[in-house]
């Protein structure tokens, strides 16, 4: 089974996100939610809830951003 970078979603208060996604990105987000649901055994009711943890993970693991952030401090 493929190991995804994103783990199970924390049970937290819903956050509304209003943005426009390209159709292909939306389909990828839905597909990711389906794979994550199969892997974790927990259904993902709203694939848009994946956006925040994905962005958090991306920012936390972006070495260039971390380096630039340290340089700006």
Secondary structure, 3 states (H helix, E strand, C coil): CCCCCCCCCCCCCCCCCCCCCCHHHHHHHHHHHHHHHHHHCCCCCCHHHHHHHHHHHHHHHCHHHHHHHHHHC
